[in-house]
Amino acid sequence: MTEATVPSAATSSEAIRGWLLDRVAYYLECPSAEVDAGVQLAELGLDSVYALNLCGDVEDHFGLAVEPTMAWDHPTIEAMTAYLAAELAA
């Protein structure tokens, strides 16, 4: 991946977290303000189909290949944000 693929501002932890909050809120059909980034995605009500869809969304948006188990390996938005920020910085 090159910097031209995803601008650096879009890969800041804050931008990643906001994007993840918006995507999870979309799947849960609720406002992003109601999504707690520190609660496990399963506890929020995100099922395995949506978790896999979220992995595909990450790949499409950030141009980064992720394992289909990403949502289980990093089960909160906070954990996923840290993981993605580190992967994008590498």
Secondary structure, DSSP 8 states (H G I E B T S, - for coil): --TTTS-GGGGSHHHHHHHHHHHHHHHHTS-GGG--TTS-HHHHT--HHHHHHHHHHHHHHH-----TTHHHHS-SHHHHHHHHHHHHH-
